[in-house]
Amino acid sequence: MKVQCPTCQKDVVWQPESKYRPFCSERCKLIDLGEWASERHAIPGKPADEVLMSEQLNDFKL
């Protein structure tokens, strides 16, 4: 099966021998990691620490 590299859109064969799958190379993998680290990529929603704190506050109100 072929997939596209999330960074450069190059075709990548999805198989155990594909060392960097779903990326085509280590370079594309590191570019993506940098995007997450700099918060240019993010999963929508409240931060986990905010959710945990609100749950703890609810426990005290009971």
Secondary structure, 3 states (H helix, E strand, C coil): CEEECCCCCCEEECCCCCCCCCCCCHHHHHHHHHHHHCCCCCCCCCCHHHHHHHHHHHHHHC
